[in-house]
Amino acid sequence: MAHETVREAVFNRRMLICIGTGFSSGMPLFVLIQLVPAWLRSEGVDLATIGIFALLGLPYTWKFLWAPLMERYAFPILGRRRGWMLVMQLLLIVFIGGLGMFNPQFNILTIAALCFGVAFFSASQDIVLDAFRREILPDHELGLGNSFHANAYRVSGLIPGSLSLILSDHLAWSQVFWITAAFMLVAVFMTLMVSEPQHPAAPPRTLRDAIVLPFVEFFNRSGVKHALLVLSFMFLYKLGDNMATALATPYYLDMGYTNTDIGIVAKNAGLWPAVIGGFLGGLLMVRIGINKCLWIFGVIQLVSIFGFMILSEANGDLVGTPGFKPSLWLLAIVIAFEYLGVGLGTAVFIAFIARTTSKLHTATQFALFTALTSLPRTFANASTGFLVESMGWTNFFLLCAALAVPGMLLLFYVAPWNGDVAEEA
């Protein structure tokens, strides 16, 4: 760790593999949340039905239930990680490509079943990709490697969310979905080219061991009290940030911006600062460690919430008045700073989760931890509308900032400023 330069950390084969895992992981999800809704709407499916399709993403939340199976059993080819990766990727190609072969007006249930299959196989792929990444990265590269993964994950959304939509204006949807599915061949190529990581222990002898031992190891490693503090931190660290952005598009509309404004300014001002933030965050973690970055990036996340308050105070009372035209520059600055914080915070948070995961039980523990971190997002999406209606936008963002504080306070116990040591088991 001490002798590896930033250049050596960035320009190595492991970082290239992390780009591949990020692209492989992000592509199927963005097919579901960007391409499929656009396809269904363009084919005349009503918004209520399209909204219900969001429930088909539940496998991403519940993937920890079958993670022990993927830890215990392996295909006879390629190894415990690569075998599962290859099978899931081939199934994703078939299911994504197959979507466009059906008419949404007459085969909506079949399409729903295929989308559920995409979500299930994608979540299953994530289980082994996360475990694979944890096992190939030395502890001092966890921050940078996971930032490369997260950035490639975001950029992969440009395929279904941009290229595929452009192609749909010129080609039949059946062709669009097979072209989109073909990009998963990048994932297949990566899986065939990489080597199976060396596992520090043999697979669990029984399915019961695969389920029980990850819990036992985690709670025995540092004691029950510390384990509960770590789990609380994972739940709380991004709670305020997730709540602040949960209703972003309705908020921009309430501030007087048009759909065109949001599409051009907000989306571009969100993606690239998040990518830059993730990359810079990864580099900084190499230099000063994960713990210090959790503190610094957590403060940036918290402060960025106040940008929404500034926008609310600047626009709120003027919306609807004759001649009022909201500032696009103010919108771009607020969004860029918020998503810079998102990029920084996500990079270090994933690195912390990876560091907390034992290499003895990588797949199950990583799946459990990431499922736990998805709960605040679920909570945010379910409650924010009621909160905004009862207290208004400005007070709502004050609440979001306040909810970011408990996670920061837990850093004293789970990631002290000068305590940046690996927790590898």
N, C-alpha and C positions, 0 to 999 in steps of 0.2 A: 504493500500500500504506500509506504512512505517514499519508496524509490521510483514509483511509476509516475511519469509525467502526464500532463493532460493530453499531450499529443499521442502518447502511447495508449492512453485509455480510450481516446476517441477512435483512432485509426487501428482497430483490430477486428478480427473476424467475428468476435462475439457481438460487437455493436451492429455489424451488418446482419447477423442473425436476428437481433432484437428488432431491427427494421422489418425483417420478414415476418416475425411473429405479430407485430403490430398491424401490418397490412392484412395478414391472414385473419386476425381476430376482428378487425373493424369492418371489413367488407360485408359480411353477411348481415351484421346489425344494421348498417346503413341501407342495405337493400330493403329491410323490413320497415325502417322508420322514415325513409325518404322516397325510395322508388315505388314501393308497393302502394302507399297512399296516393301518390300522384297518378299512378296507373288506374287505380280503382275510381278515383274522382273523374279522370278523363273519360272513363267508360260509363259514367252516369250513376255510379253507386252513391247512395245517400251518405251524408256525413255521420249519422248515427251509427251506421254499419261500419264505416271506416274507423270510428272511434273505438268500437268494440274490438277491432283487430289489435289494439294496443295490449289487450289481455293475453294475446298469444306470445308475448315476451316474457311470461312468467318463468320459463325455464332458466333465464339468466339469474333470477332471484333464488331459485330452489335447486341450483345445480349441485350444492353440497350433499344432497340426498343420494346421488349416485356417484359422487366422487370416490367413495371407498371401493366401489366396483372397479373403477378404472385404475385404482392403486393396487388392488389385489390381483386382477387378471390382466393378462397380456396376450396380444396376438402372436402367433408363432413366427412372424416376420418383423424385422426392423427394431424390435425391442419394446419395452414397456411404454415409453413415451411416443416414439416415432410411429409405432404400429397404430395406436389410437389416432394420432394426428392424421395419418394418411387415409384411414377409413372415413373419418369425419369429413375430411376435405373432399374426397370423391363423392360422398353422399350429398354434400352441399352443392357441388357442381350440378348433379342430377336434379336436385330439388329446386334450386334457383332457376336453372334453365327450363325446367318443366312448368314453372308458373305461367309463362306466356302462352302455353299451349291450350289454356282454358279461357272461356268467355266469362267475365265477372257477372254478367247479367243472368247467366244460366248455371254457372258452376261455382257459386260463391262458397259453398261448403267445401268443395274440393280444394279451392284456392286457400281457404282457411286451414285445412289440414296440411297442405304443403308449406304454408307459412309457419305453422307450428313445428313442422319437421325441420325447417331452416333454423328456427330459434333453438330447438332441442340440440341439433347437431352442432350449431355454433357455440352454444353454452358448453357442450361437452368438449368441443375443440379447445375452448378457453381453459378448461380444467387442466388439460395436458400441456397447453402452451405456457400457462403460468408456471406449472411445475418444471417444465423443461427450462424456462428462462431462469428460474431460481437456481436450478442445479448447474447451469453452465457459467453463471456469473460469480466471480469471487465477491466477497462482501463489500469491498471498497468500490466495486463497479456497479453495485445495485442501483444507485441513484442515476447514474448516466445511462445504464442499459435500459432501465424502466422509462426514462425520459425519451429515449429513442423509440421505444415501443409505443408509448402514448402518442408521440407525434405522428408516427407512421399510421397509427390507429385513426387519428383525426383526418390525416390527408387522404386515407383510403376512401373517406366519404365523398371525395370529389368524383369517384367513378360512378356509383349509383346516383349520387345527388346532383351531378352536373353532366358528365359525359353521356350517361344513359338517357337522361331527360332530353338532351339535345338530339340524340339519335332517334328518339321516339317521334320527333317531328318529320323524320325522313324514312324510317323503316317501320315495319310491322312490329308490334310488341313481342311477338314470338321470337323474332330475330334479336330484339333488344335484350331480352332476358338471357338468351344463350350467349350473346357477346359479353354481357355482364358476368355471367357464370364463368366464362373462359378466363377472367382475371384471377379466379381462384387457382388456376394452374401455377401462378407464382408461388402459392402456398405449397402445392404438391412438389414443385421443383425444390423449394427450400427443404422440405421434409426428406427428400431423397438425397440431397447433397450434404446435410449435416450428419454428425455422428451422434449416436445415442450417448447421453451423459453417463458418467460413472455414478452409480448409486451407492451411497455409504452403507446401505443395508439391503438385505434380500427382501422381496415382496412379502407382505404379511402372510402368515401361514394359513389363516382362515379369514373369512369375511368379517367375523366378529372382531378379530384383531384389527382389521382395516378400519372398522368403525370406532372401536373403543380406544385403541392405543394413541391416536392423535390427540384426543381430549386429555388422556392421562398424562402424556408427555408435556403438553402445554401448561397444565395446571401444576405439575410437579417441578417444572423448570425453574421458576422463580417464586413459587408459592401462590396460593389461591388469591391472596389480597392483591398482589402485583398483577396477576393475570386478569382479575376483574377490572383493575384500573386501566390496563391496556385495552381491554374490550370496550370500556366506557369511552376511552379516548378515540378509538376507531369510529364509534358511533357519533361523537360530538364534534370532531375536528372540523368537518366540512358542513355541519348542520346549518349554520347561519348563511354560508355562501350558497348552499343548495336552495335554501328557502328564498333568498334574494333573487335568484335567477329562474325560479320555477314558473313564474308567470311573466317572463320577460316580454314576449310578443304582445300580449294584452296590455301590459304596462306602457310600451312604446306607443301603442294606438291611443291609449288614454292621454298620453302626453302630446297628442296632436300630430303624430307622424303617420304617413300613409304606408300602405303595404309596399309600395315601390321604395320609399325611404328605408324601410326596415330591410327589404331584400338587398338593396345595394349597399347601404352604409353599415347597418348593424351586423349582417352576416359576414361581410368582409373584415370589418373591424373586430369581429370576434375570433375568426379562425386563425389568422396569422399571428396576432399577439399571443394567442394560446400556444401556437407552435413555437414561437420565439421564446416564450416564457419557459416552456418545457425543456428546450435545448439549453438555455442559459442556466436553468435550475440544475440540470444534470451536470453541467460543467462545474458549477459552484459546489455541488455535493462532493465532487472529486477533490476539490481544494480544501473545504472546511468541514465536510462530514454531514451526515444526515441530521443529527440532532440540532445543530445550529441552524440548518436550513428550515427545519420544522418551525423554529421560532421566527426567523426572518420572514419566511413566506406566509406564515400564519398571520403575522401583523399586516402584511400587504393585502391578504385576503380580506381581513377585517376592515382596513381603511378603504378598500375599493367599494365596499357597500355604501359608504357615504357619498360616492359619486352619484348613485341613484337618487339619494336624497336631494343633492344639488339640482339634478335634472327635474325632480318633482317640484322643488321650490321655484325653479326658474320658469317652468311651463304650466304648472298646475292651475293657477288662477287665471291664466290667459287663454287656455284652450276654449275654443268656441267664440271668442270675441272677434268682431269683424277685423279683417286684415292681419290677423295673427299668423305668423309663419314660424314654426319652431326651428331652432338652429340645428342644422345637420352637423356642424363642427362640434357642438357640445355633445350631441349624441355619439359621434364617433370617438371623442376623447373618453367619455364615460365608459363606453363599451370596450374600447381598447384596453383601458386600465383594468377593468373588471376581469377581462379574459386573460390579460397578462397574469393577474393573480391566480386565475383558474389554472393556467398552464404551470405556473410555479408550484402551486399547492398540490395539484394532482401528481406531478412528478415525484415530489418528496414523499407524499402520502403513500403512493404505490411502493416506493422504495422502503419505507418503514414497514409496510405489511410484509414485503418480501423478506426483510431482515428478521422479522418476528417469526416467520415460518421456519420450522425445523426441516432440514434436508432429509430427515428420517421419515417424515410424513408430509411431503410437500404438497401433493395434489389435494388431499382432504383438508389440510389446514388452510391452504391458500383459498380454496373454494369457500370455506366457512367464513374466513375473514372478509373476503370481498362481498359475500352475501350480506354480512352484517353492515358493511359500509353502504350497501344499497338501500338499507332501511330508512335513513334520513331523507333520501330523495323521494321515497314512497310517501313518507310522512309529509314532506314539503308539498308534494303535488296534491295530496288529499286535503290539506288544511289551509293553504295560503289564500284561496279564494274567499273563504269565510272570514279570515283575519283582515284582509284588505277591505272587504265590505263593511266591517265593523269599526275599523280604526283609521282607514285612509292610507294612501301610499307612503307618506312621509313617516308616520308613526310605525307603519309596518316595517320599513327599512331600519328604523331605530331598534325595533324588536329583533330583527335579523342580526344586527350588530351585537346586541346584548347576548344573543344565543351563541355567538361565536366565541365569547369570553370563556365559558367553562372548559371547552376543549383546549384553549391556550393555557389555562391554569393547570390542567392535568400534565402539561409538558414538564412541570417541575418534578413529577414522579416517574413518568415513562420515558422522557428524553431530556434529561438535564443538560444545560448548555455545554458543560465541560465533560459530559459523560458519554461521548460518542464511541461506544465499543460495540462490537458485533455480538449478537445474541444467538449465534449459530449453535445448534445442538449437534 
